Every structure is written in C-alpha cells, then in structure tokens.
C-alpha cells in the first residue's frame, strides 16, 4: 500500500514539473510578440510596482533579443537596480560591471559604480545583520573592503557626481569598521600574550586609519604591549604621541 501511495505521488508530481519547466522561458524567447518599446515600458511599470522578478525577466529579454536597441542601454541600468532590490547582490554587481565595461562614457555610468558599491556592501551582510544591530567589525570584511574600493573609484572618477557624497559617507563608515576590526585582532593577540603581534597590528591601525575612532585605543594598546615587552623607549614615545594628539 505504501509503495502504491508513493507511485501516486510521483505521478501527480510529473505534471507539476512539466508545468514548471514550461514556464521557465528563456530570455531569448520571452515576450517575442511584443515590441522592444513594449517590453521596456512594461519592465519599468513592473519596477514601479515592485514586481522585481517580472522586471528582471523583461529587461533580460530586451538585452538578449535587442542588444543594440534604443531602450536596451537604459534597461541594463534598471536591471542593476532590480537585482539589487531583489537582494540578488552578486547579479547586481555582475550587471554593474558589465555596464561599466560596455558603456564607460554613458552619462549615467556613475550610477553603475554607485550600485556596484552598494551591492558589494550589502553582500557582506546576512539577514541577521540587516535586521539586528550586529557588530560588523567582528565579521570577515573582505566584501566590505571590495565595496570600499568600489566607492573610492566612484569618488576618484566622478568627484562632482550626485552619488559621490553618499559614497563618501559609506567610505567613512566602512573605514571605521575596518579600523575596529584591526583593533579587535590586535586585542586578540594581546589577550593571548602575543605582545609583538598586538603592537604591530595596533600600529597598522594608527598608520592606515588616521582619523578613525579606533586610533586612540590602538595607541593605548601599543603602550600596553611595549610595557609588557619591556620596551620602555617605545612605550614613552607612544605615550607622547597619544598625549600630544588626543589628550
């Protein structure tokens, strides 16, 4: 009886699978009965209605079927945004990279740089980090460092862009996070009596993240490390730097 029941389930599942396969239409085949203008306009409407999956399908179809169409270049920009809003950050980065490569002189290419930075930034954050106040400095910051470079390129290439001020604010925030991360590593070494490693890591914070809030604590940790190592001259020099600049 149990065997027959399983067979029935399998038979019922086959039509569902066939329906799913039939609905997965390739971009090259989708909306073939519509003009490029119709695909584009309906994609924009889907975007406004927050129907991001539908918008993605339409803009992908337009890109594949009419790669040199009038609307296609703008559709590629909308596609970046649609991926981003759907939390498909890897796809958003890939779409932004592609747009930058294909259209380096486009008047809106700065937007692609900005969205690439945002997508790389949020790719570093899981659902828990987005919903709750989690200390990002305790995480692996490889993706955040990539986002920082993305924004830095935007600021360098387009200093007068509308997106440069918010990009710069993100850079300040991420720089502080990276400095805090390095300080936590230095403190980790210090807590395990690895004083040379602690002093060196704290010194990196002072050298590479000037202006960050973590610099004061890094100098204090350097003093403590030098004290434990019996390096009196370096401890005194660090104290003078701390007193002269921050006290």
Protein Blocks (a to p, Z undefined) as FASTA:
>chain_A
ZZmmmmmmmmmmmmmmmmmmmmmccfklgoklbcfklmmmmmmmmmmnopaklmmmmmmm
mmmmmmmbmklmmmmmmmmmmmmmnopaklmmmmmmmmmmmmmmbcklmmmmmmmmmmmm
mmmpcfklmmpccdfklpcfklmmmmmmmmmmmmmmmmmbmklmmmmmmmmmmmmmmmmm
mmmmmmmmmmnopaklmmmmmmmmmmmmghiaklmmmmmmmmmmmmmnopaklmmmmmmm
mmmmmZZ
